[in-house]
């Protein structure tokens, strides 16, 4: 008789233990799901804020870079091995070559004194090469610089730029830039 009572209590305790375990597991999964949803929402908001901030910063940088200089460009372009970079070059028709609408053309040539192999580091114009500008107007040209993963480090590559204008007897403006290749990080 005593043996059957103990056996019933053990069964009852085992059932209570398994129900408690199931409840703890369900509560744990629920809390984990709620926590992951909250974290995902938090990172989504942070990402949105970051994107907005960087977009506003780019607009402000654009405003600063646009001026009344006939030709505005960076002197050095930094690119990591195996990656590419884009720069913007600004041409402003200041009217010193005469009034009216003129065609402005940007040409890009590799300097003969560049030491890096031609196929290791290259630059090319990826926007329109010729634009029409009236006096007081400005245009933006986009140049892409590409480096192979085995490109030599340093700034051994230079390019020369020239802006010509239709109906002008001389070049509108000239300039150049160096490409500084740096080592890519672990994740590129």
C-alpha contacts under 8 A as a table, 3 or more apart, distances in Angstrom:
res1	aa1	res2	aa2	distance
1	X	4	X	5.38
1	X	5	X	6.61
2	X	5	X	5.31
2	X	6	X	6.49
3	X	6	X	5.32
3	X	7	X	6.25
4	X	7	X	5.01
4	X	8	X	6.22
5	X	8	X	5.18
5	X	9	X	6.25
6	X	9	X	5.07
6	X	10	X	6.12
7	X	10	X	5.13
7	X	11	X	6.30
8	X	11	X	5.14
8	X	12	X	6.14
9	X	12	X	4.98
9	X	13	X	6.01
10	X	13	X	5.03
10	X	14	X	6.01
11	X	14	X	5.02
11	X	15	X	6.22
12	X	15	X	5.21
12	X	16	X	6.21
13	X	16	X	5.07
13	X	17	X	5.97
14	X	17	X	5.01
14	X	18	X	6.18
15	X	18	X	5.17
15	X	19	X	6.17
16	X	19	X	5.15
16	X	20	X	6.11
17	X	20	X	5.14
17	X	21	X	6.15
18	X	21	X	4.99
18	X	22	X	6.20
19	X	22	X	5.11
19	X	23	X	6.20
20	X	23	X	5.10
20	X	24	X	6.16
21	X	24	X	5.13
21	X	25	X	6.17
22	X	25	X	5.12
22	X	26	X	6.13
23	X	26	X	5.15
23	X	27	X	6.10
24	X	27	X	5.15
24	X	28	X	5.99
25	X	28	X	5.00
25	X	29	X	6.15
26	X	29	X	5.25
26	X	30	X	6.12
27	X	30	X	5.05
27	X	31	X	6.12
28	X	31	X	5.22
28	X	32	X	6.03
29	X	32	X	5.01
29	X	33	X	6.04
30	X	33	X	5.19
30	X	34	X	6.21
31	X	34	X	5.09
31	X	35	X	6.01
32	X	35	X	5.05
32	X	36	X	6.10
33	X	36	X	5.21
33	X	37	X	6.11
34	X	37	X	5.15
34	X	38	X	6.17
35	X	38	X	5.11
35	X	39	X	6.20
36	X	39	X	5.08
36	X	40	X	6.03
37	X	40	X	5.13
37	X	41	X	6.17
38	X	41	X	5.16
38	X	42	X	6.12
39	X	42	X	4.96
39	X	43	X	6.17
40	X	43	X	5.24
40	X	44	X	6.08
41	X	44	X	4.97
41	X	45	X	6.25
42	X	45	X	5.23
42	X	46	X	6.27
43	X	46	X	4.91
43	X	47	X	5.99
44	X	47	X	5.09
44	X	48	X	6.20
45	X	48	X	5.05
45	X	49	X	6.17
46	X	49	X	5.09
46	X	50	X	6.07
47	X	50	X	5.04
47	X	51	X	6.11
48	X	51	X	5.16
48	X	52	X	6.18
49	X	52	X	5.16
49	X	53	X	6.09
50	X	53	X	5.10
50	X	54	X	6.15
51	X	54	X	5.28
51	X	55	X	6.08
52	X	55	X	5.12
52	X	56	X	6.19
53	X	56	X	5.17
53	X	57	X	6.14
54	X	57	X	4.92
54	X	58	X	6.12
55	X	58	X	5.13
55	X	59	X	6.37
56	X	59	X	5.11
56	X	60	X	6.33
57	X	60	X	5.09
57	X	61	X	6.17
58	X	61	X	5.03
58	X	62	X	6.11
59	X	62	X	5.05
59	X	63	X	6.32
60	X	63	X	5.06
60	X	64	X	6.31
61	X	64	X	5.04
61	X	65	X	6.13
62	X	65	X	5.18
62	X	66	X	6.27
63	X	66	X	5.42
64	X	67	X	7.26
65	X	72	X	7.53
66	X	72	X	7.88
66	X	90	X	7.09
67	X	92	X	7.84
68	X	92	X	6.26
68	X	94	X	7.01
69	X	72	X	6.34
69	X	91	X	7.74
69	X	92	X	6.39
69	X	94	X	7.78
70	X	90	X	7.85
70	X	91	X	5.49
70	X	92	X	4.56
70	X	93	X	6.26
70	X	94	X	6.31
70	X	173	X	7.13
71	X	89	X	7.39
71	X	90	X	5.73
71	X	91	X	4.75
71	X	92	X	6.38
71	X	173	X	6.53
71	X	174	X	7.78
72	X	89	X	5.83
72	X	90	X	5.01
72	X	91	X	6.58
73	X	88	X	6.86
73	X	89	X	4.81
73	X	90	X	6.55
74	X	77	X	6.86
74	X	87	X	7.76
74	X	89	X	7.72
74	X	177	X	6.68
75	X	176	X	6.78
75	X	177	X	4.54
75	X	178	X	6.30
76	X	177	X	5.37
76	X	178	X	4.78
76	X	179	X	5.77
76	X	180	X	6.66
77	X	85	X	7.81
77	X	87	X	7.60
77	X	177	X	7.07
77	X	178	X	6.24
77	X	179	X	4.85
77	X	180	X	5.94
78	X	85	X	7.44
78	X	179	X	6.01
78	X	180	X	4.78
78	X	181	X	6.04
78	X	182	X	7.27
79	X	83	X	6.48
79	X	84	X	6.10
79	X	85	X	5.87
79	X	145	X	7.40
79	X	146	X	7.56
79	X	147	X	6.94
79	X	179	X	7.22
79	X	180	X	6.27
79	X	181	X	5.11
79	X	182	X	6.32
80	X	83	X	5.42
80	X	84	X	7.26
80	X	147	X	7.02
80	X	181	X	5.47
80	X	182	X	4.77
80	X	183	X	5.62
80	X	184	X	5.03
80	X	188	X	7.86
81	X	147	X	5.47
81	X	148	X	5.69
81	X	149	X	4.61
81	X	150	X	6.69
81	X	151	X	6.10
81	X	153	X	7.92
81	X	181	X	6.25
81	X	182	X	6.13
81	X	183	X	5.59
81	X	184	X	5.30
82	X	146	X	7.54
82	X	147	X	5.19
82	X	148	X	4.29
82	X	149	X	3.78
82	X	150	X	7.32
82	X	151	X	7.72
82	X	184	X	7.34
82	X	188	X	7.80
83	X	146	X	6.15
83	X	147	X	5.64
83	X	148	X	6.94
83	X	149	X	7.54
83	X	188	X	7.71
84	X	144	X	6.88
84	X	145	X	5.41
84	X	146	X	4.31
84	X	147	X	6.11
85	X	144	X	5.74
85	X	145	X	5.22
85	X	146	X	6.67
86	X	142	X	6.72
86	X	143	X	5.61
86	X	144	X	4.43
86	X	145	X	6.18
87	X	142	X	5.80
87	X	143	X	5.36
87	X	144	X	6.54
88	X	140	X	6.31
88	X	141	X	5.67
88	X	142	X	4.70
88	X	143	X	6.35
89	X	140	X	5.68
89	X	141	X	5.05
89	X	142	X	6.28
89	X	143	X	7.51
90	X	138	X	6.80
90	X	139	X	5.73
90	X	140	X	4.67
90	X	141	X	6.30
91	X	138	X	5.58
91	X	139	X	5.34
91	X	140	X	6.52
91	X	141	X	7.92
92	X	136	X	6.86
92	X	137	X	5.93
92	X	138	X	4.25
92	X	139	X	6.52
93	X	96	X	7.90
93	X	133	X	6.39
93	X	134	X	6.66
93	X	135	X	5.16
93	X	136	X	5.50
93	X	137	X	5.71
93	X	138	X	6.29
94	X	135	X	5.83
94	X	136	X	5.59
94	X	137	X	7.81
95	X	98	X	5.31
95	X	99	X	5.53
95	X	135	X	5.05
95	X	136	X	7.03
96	X	99	X	7.81
97	X	168	X	6.86
99	X	134	X	7.47
99	X	135	X	6.04
100	X	134	X	5.53
100	X	135	X	6.25
101	X	132	X	6.31
101	X	133	X	5.33
101	X	134	X	4.12
101	X	135	X	6.82
102	X	132	X	5.51
102	X	133	X	5.55
102	X	134	X	6.41
102	X	165	X	6.45
102	X	166	X	5.79
102	X	167	X	7.56
103	X	130	X	6.39
103	X	131	X	5.54
103	X	132	X	4.48
103	X	133	X	6.44
103	X	165	X	5.53
103	X	166	X	5.12
104	X	130	X	5.45
104	X	131	X	5.39
104	X	132	X	6.22
104	X	133	X	7.10
104	X	163	X	6.54
104	X	164	X	5.66
104	X	165	X	4.53
104	X	166	X	6.58
105	X	129	X	5.53
105	X	130	X	4.25
105	X	131	X	6.62
105	X	163	X	5.51
105	X	164	X	5.25
105	X	165	X	6.33
106	X	129	X	5.48
106	X	130	X	6.58
106	X	141	X	7.85
106	X	161	X	6.89
106	X	162	X	5.75
106	X	163	X	4.64
106	X	164	X	6.65
107	X	129	X	7.27
107	X	161	X	5.68
107	X	162	X	5.33
107	X	163	X	6.54
108	X	124	X	7.05
108	X	125	X	7.33
108	X	159	X	6.72
108	X	160	X	5.87
108	X	161	X	4.71
108	X	162	X	6.71
109	X	159	X	5.63
109	X	160	X	5.36
109	X	161	X	6.55
110	X	114	X	7.30
110	X	157	X	7.86
110	X	158	X	6.31
110	X	159	X	4.42
110	X	160	X	6.22
111	X	114	X	5.61
111	X	157	X	7.56
111	X	158	X	5.54
111	X	159	X	5.10
111	X	160	X	6.11
113	X	157	X	7.94
113	X	158	X	7.75
114	X	156	X	5.63
114	X	157	X	4.49
114	X	158	X	5.71
115	X	156	X	5.25
115	X	157	X	6.12
116	X	120	X	6.67
116	X	121	X	6.92
116	X	151	X	7.37
116	X	152	X	6.50
116	X	156	X	5.75
116	X	157	X	5.83
117	X	120	X	5.29
117	X	121	X	7.00
117	X	151	X	7.92
118	X	121	X	6.15
118	X	122	X	6.72
119	X	122	X	6.72
119	X	148	X	7.86
120	X	147	X	5.74
120	X	148	X	5.19
120	X	150	X	7.03
120	X	151	X	4.88
120	X	152	X	7.69
121	X	145	X	7.27
121	X	146	X	5.75
121	X	147	X	4.55
121	X	148	X	6.56
121	X	151	X	6.51
121	X	157	X	7.26
122	X	145	X	5.71
122	X	146	X	5.34
122	X	147	X	6.64
123	X	143	X	6.70
123	X	144	X	5.55
123	X	145	X	4.29
123	X	146	X	6.30
123	X	159	X	7.82
124	X	143	X	5.56
124	X	144	X	5.51
124	X	145	X	6.67
125	X	128	X	7.62
125	X	129	X	6.98
125	X	141	X	7.28
125	X	142	X	5.91
125	X	143	X	4.37
125	X	144	X	6.30
126	X	141	X	7.87
126	X	142	X	5.72
126	X	143	X	5.68
126	X	144	X	6.44
127	X	141	X	5.71
127	X	142	X	5.22
127	X	143	X	7.29
128	X	131	X	6.96
128	X	141	X	6.91
129	X	141	X	7.27
131	X	139	X	7.16
133	X	136	X	7.96
133	X	137	X	5.64
133	X	138	X	6.82
133	X	139	X	7.37
134	X	137	X	5.58
145	X	179	X	7.99
147	X	151	X	6.10
147	X	181	X	7.43
148	X	151	X	5.19
151	X	181	X	7.33
152	X	181	X	7.01
153	X	180	X	7.31
153	X	181	X	4.95
153	X	182	X	5.47
153	X	183	X	6.81
154	X	179	X	7.85
154	X	180	X	5.09
154	X	181	X	5.08
154	X	182	X	6.46
155	X	158	X	7.58
155	X	178	X	6.01
155	X	179	X	5.19
155	X	180	X	4.02
155	X	181	X	6.17
156	X	178	X	7.45
156	X	179	X	7.13
156	X	180	X	7.34
157	X	178	X	5.86
157	X	179	X	5.48
157	X	180	X	7.58
158	X	176	X	7.12
158	X	177	X	5.71
158	X	178	X	4.30
158	X	179	X	6.05
159	X	176	X	5.54
159	X	177	X	5.62
159	X	178	X	6.51
160	X	174	X	7.59
160	X	175	X	5.97
160	X	176	X	4.23
160	X	177	X	6.72
161	X	174	X	5.68
161	X	175	X	5.17
161	X	176	X	5.33
162	X	171	X	7.14
162	X	172	X	7.79
162	X	173	X	6.08
162	X	174	X	4.39
162	X	175	X	6.45
163	X	171	X	6.20
163	X	172	X	5.45
163	X	173	X	5.20
163	X	174	X	6.06
164	X	168	X	7.62
164	X	170	X	7.50
164	X	171	X	4.83
164	X	172	X	5.13
164	X	173	X	7.10
165	X	168	X	5.51
165	X	171	X	6.87
165	X	172	X	6.06
168	X	171	X	7.28
168	X	172	X	7.67
171	X	174	X	7.27
184	X	187	X	7.69
184	X	188	X	5.14
185	X	188	X	4.98
